[in-house]
Amino acid sequence: MKNSMINLSKAQFEKSREFIMNQGRRLEQALFQFEFESGTTDNVVRELTRYQNDDGGFGKGLEPDLRCDASSVLATTTALQILSSMKVSRDHESVARAMNYLARQYSREHMGWEIIPVEADEAPRAIWWNYQGHSPQWGNPNAEVLGYFYQYNKTLPDHIVSEITVKATQYLDNCEELEMHEIYCYLRLAARMSGERLNHFMKKLEHFLDLCVVVKQEDRKGYCATPLQVVDSPASLFYHKYSEAIPAELDQIIMSQSTEGCWQPNWSWGRFEEEWKLAETEWAGIITLNTLKTLRAFNRISD
């Protein structure tokens, strides 16, 4: 087997930096500085809270495919992904307000959360972000939200968190197939679990990953799950499962960097073309930052 070791050159890295700092959002600029330079957590949180509303939830286009100002669980979990990755404390005002928002949005009847609010239908958005109430694909966003209550909970009673955990387990056990984004949500939950329940989830998730992840590059048709969307570092839960495929994945990513220094989204909205142009550039900044973090995690950036 070929043992390829293509690295992102220093010039390519600088090109990516230039793209993020010139065309990325201020949030991604602050995150780049935090990750690769001497930027501070406070600066990232300051930029992130520009997207936080008075009700504690996040909105205002934080998730670029939904340009809705109103708070959504979608945007709030996006914010919590960032806050938790930087190990921001549960006592931090931004985290506490977000968790209070999620607690208020919880529906005991549906044992979960609506991913977007009805106000979404009034905003420019991707075609898949039309308001539909509680999704039958329960795992998205509910498994991920549950994970943040494991990590940060001060706002939902423990017995309700336990009830949702039972629901998450039953859904995983009884599902014949998990949709791709449900898998991502369950992976974020699993990253916040331990013990026997984690072991149980790992076995079930491995089965669904086999059904969903397209390992061979030649078999991919557009938007699909790939190994590096499941594994972003050697510390990832399922690194062992894709360790042989990942070197070639990293090679391909490095070779696919654009002349601008970025990586572009491989989807489009199919409507609201002017707003999509802005969202597309924002996504390019996000994807480029995340790609650089992944390449660094696998020691694929030249000094």
C-alpha positions in Angstrom: 0.0 0.0 0.0 1.3 3.5 -0.9 2.3 5.4 2.1 1.7 8.9 0.8 2.6 11.9 3.0 1.6 15.1 1.1 1.8 18.1 3.4 0.1 21.5 3.1 3.1 23.8 2.4 3.8 26.9 4.3 2.8 28.9 1.2 -0.5 27.1 1.0 -1.2 27.6 4.7 -0.5 31.3 4.3 -2.9 31.4 1.4 -5.6 29.9 3.6 -4.8 32.4 6.3 -5.1 35.2 3.9 -8.5 34.0 2.7 -9.9 33.7 6.2 -8.6 37.1 7.3 -9.8 38.9 4.2 -13.0 37.1 3.3 -14.1 35.1 6.4 -16.4 36.3 9.1 -15.0 38.1 12.1 -15.9 35.0 14.1 -13.7 32.7 11.9 -10.9 35.3 12.0 -11.0 35.2 15.8 -11.1 31.4 15.8 -8.2 31.2 13.4 -6.2 33.5 15.7 -7.2 31.4 18.7 -6.1 28.1 17.0 -3.0 29.2 15.2 -1.7 32.4 16.6 -2.0 34.2 19.9 -5.8 34.9 19.9 -7.7 34.6 23.1 -10.9 32.8 24.1 -12.4 36.1 25.2 -12.0 37.5 21.7 -13.8 34.4 20.1 -16.6 34.6 22.7 -17.0 38.3 22.0 -17.4 37.6 18.3 -19.7 34.7 18.9 -22.0 36.6 21.2 -22.8 39.0 18.4 -25.0 36.2 17.2 -26.7 35.6 20.6 -30.2 37.1 21.2 -31.9 38.5 24.3 -33.6 35.1 24.9 -30.1 33.4 25.2 -30.4 31.5 22.0 -28.3 32.1 19.0 -29.5 33.1 15.5 -28.6 36.0 13.1 -27.2 33.7 10.5 -24.6 31.9 12.7 -25.4 28.8 10.7 -25.0 30.4 7.2 -27.7 28.3 5.5 -30.4 29.9 7.7 -30.3 33.8 7.6 -33.0 34.0 10.3 -32.4 36.6 13.1 -34.6 34.7 15.6 -33.0 32.1 17.9 -32.9 28.5 16.8 -31.7 25.3 18.3 -29.7 24.8 15.1 -27.7 28.0 15.7 -27.5 27.5 19.4 -25.9 24.0 19.0 -23.6 25.5 16.4 -22.5 28.0 19.1 -22.1 25.3 21.7 -19.9 23.3 19.4 -17.5 26.3 19.4 -17.8 27.1 23.2 -17.3 23.4 24.2 -14.3 23.0 21.9 -12.7 25.9 23.7 -13.6 24.4 27.1 -15.6 27.5 28.1 -17.0 26.9 31.6 -20.7 26.1 32.2 -20.7 29.2 34.5 -19.8 31.5 31.6 -22.7 33.9 30.9 -22.9 33.0 27.2 -23.1 29.2 28.0 -25.5 29.6 30.9 -27.9 31.8 28.7 -27.7 29.3 25.9 -28.5 26.4 28.1 -31.4 28.3 29.7 -32.8 28.9 26.2 -32.5 25.2 25.3 -34.3 24.2 28.6 -37.2 26.6 27.7 -37.5 25.2 24.2 -37.7 21.5 25.4 -41.0 19.8 24.6 -41.9 17.0 27.0 -44.6 15.9 24.7 -42.2 15.3 21.9 -39.2 14.5 24.2 -37.1 16.9 22.1 -36.5 20.2 20.4 -37.6 21.8 17.2 -34.4 22.4 15.2 -35.6 25.7 13.7 -38.4 28.1 14.6 -41.4 29.1 12.5 -39.8 32.5 11.9 -37.3 30.6 9.6 -39.9 30.7 6.8 -39.6 34.5 6.7 -35.8 34.5 6.1 -33.5 33.6 3.2 -32.5 30.0 3.6 -31.5 26.8 2.0 -34.3 24.7 0.7 -33.9 22.1 3.5 -34.5 24.7 6.2 -38.3 25.1 5.8 -40.1 25.0 9.1 -41.5 21.5 9.8 -42.0 21.4 13.5 -40.5 18.4 15.3 -38.7 16.2 12.8 -39.4 12.4 12.6 -35.6 12.0 12.3 -35.4 12.4 16.1 -31.6 12.2 16.4 -31.1 15.6 14.7 -30.9 17.8 16.8 -32.0 15.9 19.9 -29.0 13.6 20.5 -26.6 16.5 20.2 -28.6 18.8 22.5 -28.7 15.9 25.1 -24.9 15.9 24.9 -24.7 19.5 26.0 -27.0 18.8 29.0 -24.6 16.0 29.9 -21.7 18.5 29.7 -23.3 21.7 31.1 -26.6 20.9 32.7 -27.9 23.3 35.4 -31.2 24.0 33.8 -33.1 20.7 33.2 -34.0 18.4 36.1 -31.9 15.2 36.2 -34.9 13.0 35.8 -35.8 14.7 32.5 -32.2 14.3 31.2 -32.5 10.6 32.1 -35.8 10.3 30.2 -34.3 11.9 27.1 -31.3 9.5 27.5 -33.7 6.5 27.5 -35.4 8.0 24.4 -32.0 8.4 22.6 -31.1 4.8 23.4 -34.4 3.4 22.3 -34.4 5.5 19.1 -30.9 4.2 18.3 -31.8 0.6 19.0 -35.0 0.6 17.0 -33.9 2.6 13.9 -33.1 0.7 10.8 -31.0 3.5 9.3 -29.8 6.8 10.7 -29.7 9.8 8.4 -26.2 11.3 8.0 -26.8 14.4 10.2 -28.4 12.2 12.9 -25.1 10.3 13.0 -23.2 13.5 13.5 -25.5 14.4 16.4 -25.1 11.0 18.0 -21.3 11.3 17.7 -21.4 14.6 19.5 -23.5 13.0 22.2 -21.2 9.9 22.4 -18.2 12.3 22.9 -19.8 13.4 26.1 -20.6 10.0 27.5 -18.7 7.3 29.3 -19.2 3.8 30.7 -21.5 1.0 29.5 -23.9 3.4 27.8 -21.1 4.7 25.6 -20.0 1.2 24.8 -23.6 0.4 23.7 -23.8 3.5 21.6 -20.4 2.8 20.0 -21.6 -0.7 18.8 -24.8 0.7 17.3 -23.1 3.7 15.7 -20.5 1.5 14.1 -23.3 -0.3 12.3 -24.9 2.9 11.1 -21.5 4.3 10.0 -21.1 1.2 7.8 -24.4 2.1 6.1 -23.7 5.8 5.7 -20.0 6.6 5.3 -18.7 6.4 1.7 -15.1 5.3 2.2 -14.0 5.0 -1.4 -13.6 8.3 -3.1 -14.6 7.0 -6.5 -18.0 6.0 -5.1 -19.0 9.5 -3.9 -21.8 11.4 -5.6 -21.9 14.9 -4.3 -23.0 15.6 -0.7 -22.3 12.5 1.4 -20.6 11.3 4.6 -16.9 10.7 4.4 -14.4 9.4 6.9 -13.0 12.9 7.8 -16.6 14.1 8.6 -16.6 11.4 11.3 -12.9 11.5 12.4 -11.2 14.9 12.7 -8.2 13.8 14.7 -6.4 10.6 15.9 -8.3 11.1 19.2 -11.7 10.7 17.5 -13.9 7.8 18.7 -13.8 6.0 15.4 -10.3 6.7 14.2 -9.5 3.0 14.4 -12.3 2.3 11.9 -10.9 4.6 9.2 -7.2 4.8 10.0 -6.2 3.1 6.7 -8.4 5.3 4.5 -7.5 8.6 6.2 -4.0 9.2 4.7 -5.5 9.2 1.2 -8.3 11.4 2.3 -5.8 14.0 3.7 -3.8 13.8 0.4 -7.0 14.6 -1.6 -8.0 17.5 0.7 -4.6 19.1 0.4 -4.6 18.7 -3.4 -8.1 20.2 -3.7 -7.3 23.5 -2.1 -8.5 26.3 -4.4 -6.2 28.9 -5.9 -7.7 31.4 -3.4 -6.5 29.2 -0.6 -9.9 28.0 0.5 -12.1 24.9 0.4 -15.7 25.5 -0.8 -19.0 24.0 0.2 -20.1 21.2 -2.2 -23.8 22.2 -2.0 -26.0 25.1 -2.9 -29.4 26.5 -2.0 -31.1 26.5 -5.3 -32.9 29.8 -4.4 -32.2 33.2 -2.9 -29.2 33.4 -5.1 -27.8 36.8 -3.8 -28.0 35.6 -0.2 -26.5 32.3 -1.2 -23.4 34.1 -2.5 -22.7 35.6 0.9 -23.5 32.2 2.7 -21.2 30.4 0.3 -18.3 32.7 1.2 -19.0 32.3 4.9 -19.1 28.6 4.5 -15.7 28.7 2.7 -14.2 30.4 5.7 -15.7 27.9 8.1 -14.7 24.9 6.0 -11.2 26.3 5.5 -10.7 26.8 9.2 -11.9 23.3 10.0 -9.8 21.8 7.3 -6.7 23.5 8.7 -7.5 22.2 12.2 -7.9 18.7 10.8 -4.6 18.8 8.8 -2.8 20.1 11.9 -4.3 17.2 14.0 -2.8 14.7 11.6 0.6 16.6 11.3 0.0 17.5 7.7 1.0 21.2 7.8 4.6 21.9 7.0 6.6 24.1 9.4 
